[in-house]
Amino acid sequence: MATQYAVDNIKTDWNDNSLKSANTYQKDMNMSPEGIKDQLTSDYGGNLLLKKLML
């Protein structure tokens, strides 16, 4: 029950998470905007939807 409550009540700002990840990829890995988009939308980068990216 506690797990279901947590899932039902989680508040995640996907845009903020995407932006923070993109900034990290750019700063620490010197990725291009296209590389960042590919990473964030891949299975390894969270498989985020393109419409949720803020690039």
C-alpha positions in Angstrom: 0.0 0.0 0.0 2.8 2.4 0.8 4.4 1.8 -2.6 1.1 2.5 -4.4 0.6 5.7 -2.4 4.0 6.9 -3.3 3.4 6.2 -7.0 0.0 7.9 -7.0 1.3 11.0 -5.2 4.7 11.5 -6.7 5.3 15.0 -8.1 7.9 15.1 -10.8 8.8 18.1 -12.9 9.9 16.3 -16.1 10.9 19.6 -17.8 13.2 20.5 -14.9 14.7 17.0 -14.8 15.3 17.1 -18.5 16.9 20.6 -18.3 19.2 19.6 -15.5 20.3 16.4 -17.3 20.9 18.4 -20.5 23.0 21.0 -18.6 25.1 18.2 -17.1 25.6 16.5 -20.5 26.7 19.8 -22.0 29.0 20.9 -19.2 30.6 17.6 -18.1 30.6 15.7 -21.4 30.7 18.6 -23.9 27.7 17.1 -25.9 26.1 18.9 -28.8 22.4 19.8 -28.6 21.7 16.9 -31.0 23.8 14.5 -28.9 21.9 15.6 -25.8 18.5 15.1 -27.5 19.6 11.6 -28.6 20.8 10.8 -25.1 17.7 12.0 -23.3 15.4 10.2 -25.7 17.3 6.9 -25.6 16.5 3.9 -23.5 19.7 4.7 -21.5 18.9 8.3 -20.9 15.5 8.0 -19.5 13.5 7.6 -22.8 11.9 11.0 -22.3 9.4 12.2 -24.8 10.6 14.9 -27.3 7.8 17.2 -26.3 9.1 17.2 -22.7 12.6 18.4 -23.7 13.6 22.0 -23.2 16.4 22.3 -25.7 
